[in-house]
Amino acid sequence: MKPTRRPRREALAWLRAESALQRRRARALAAATEALAPRRERWIEAFLAGLESPGVEQEDGTRRRLPAEELPPRPRRRPRVVY
């Protein structure tokens, strides 16, 4: 088996710096995503209201209003944001 080389100090310092930079970027992205939470809640409410008031189109082309008990339940967890 071939012996492994140890990384140089400069490489380790660069790796630590890059890791710290990535953690800062991730925290900034998480904060920006969290700042949109109230807006996202309004989007969800508007979507559910749209299902209730104008209704949904059925297979035969007619529209039917969904009663509140037929609407999907709101999830307990925070919405997952996927890019």
C-alpha positions, 0 to 999 in steps of 0.5 A: 500500500502506498504511504499517504502524504500529509497536507502542507500547512498552506493547504490546511490554512486554505482549507480552514479559510474556505470552510469558514467562508462556506459556513458564513455563506450558509448562515447568510443564505439561511437568514435570507430564506428565513426572512421570506417566511412571512411572505411564504405564509401569505403565499400558502394562505392565498393558495388555499383561499384560491382553492376555496373561493373560485374552486378547482376544475374537474375532469368534465371542465366544470369548477367546484368549490372545495369546502374547508374540510376537504382542504389539505391540512397545514403541515406542522413543520416549517416549509422546506425551501428547495432551489 
